[in-house]
Amino acid sequence: MHSQIKTVNSTTTVPGDPSGKETIVVALGGNAILKPGEKGTFAEQMTNIGHTAVQLARLICEGKQLIITHGNGPQVGRIFRQQELGVQAGLPEMPLYICGAMSQAQIGVMIQQAMHNELVLAGCPKTVVTMICQTLVDQESAAFRDPTKPIGSFYSEEEALKAMTEKGETWKEDGGRGWRRVVPSPEPLEIPEIKAVKLLIKKDVNVIVSGGGGTPVARNSGGTVAGVDAVVEKDLVAQEVARAVAADTLLILTDVKHAKINYRTPQEQKLGEISLAEAKEYHRQGHFQPGSMGPKVLAAIRFVESGGGKAVITSLEDALSGAEGKTGTIIKRSGAADGSPG
């Protein structure tokens, strides 16, 4: 499973960066951890993460500073299901945001261990750590008035009505498959622990942060925070992290090599290097689905718009060439005029 990685002594010099090292925020898609059709066993997930770690370790060995975020959809759903079964056995139930924190630790330590091993095998003396991060949201936002994010298992209408009556939860019928609980999906405002993240990367530590969009919290009038049951879009949180640390590149890794316009039509077109203006216009026209490519393109737009050098959307297998801007959908403030594939 492990591949040989040659360490590189030289680094990419970035103007204005005193360390001379390029900082990349890597947003891992679900395929980095769990493939379609898999049961989600620990062994399956570790195998997938092992392949992912090879790609990420290569970037580190080439002199890149990494901040890694990841999804947690299947994992947090199963943790939540375990909570439901535990209640039936008389065990106390934990809030959804605590289940999310559990998944941050679970997935984070798997990535951390796999990357540690790859770096050791490569003779690369770098450190990777996992930080459990919170994500500040506005509890007065419209997202809390109209929850839309489905979580957990499917239930009958009778069970859903009981949960709504007894717990005050929101449930919706899901495409004829049954009823599911839905929770808010608010915008991320900031990462309360961002100062600690900056200190770690300043010390040349590669960090795994804000898995699954982080643990959602809201701030009260006294300045303290409390957890809220919500799910924050992970790619938007990755963008917020990238903006806050002034990263050079936001690298969004998914299961396709390029974003596309006119998807699944005769006019389908892969997008190579495009300008910020083009990306915004394609997004406005509705070319990208809300539950898949939409948040990725929006995150890329926001990062470049806030001053980031480039945002790249590509496949996990193309992480190295994507980070170098050689493949994938590359969004810059000014890009190639024709939007041709890279």
Order of alpha helices (4+ residues) and beta strands (2+ residues): beta-alpha-beta-alpha-alpha-beta-beta-beta-alpha-beta-beta-alpha-beta-beta-beta-alpha-beta-beta-beta-beta-alpha-alpha-beta-alpha-beta
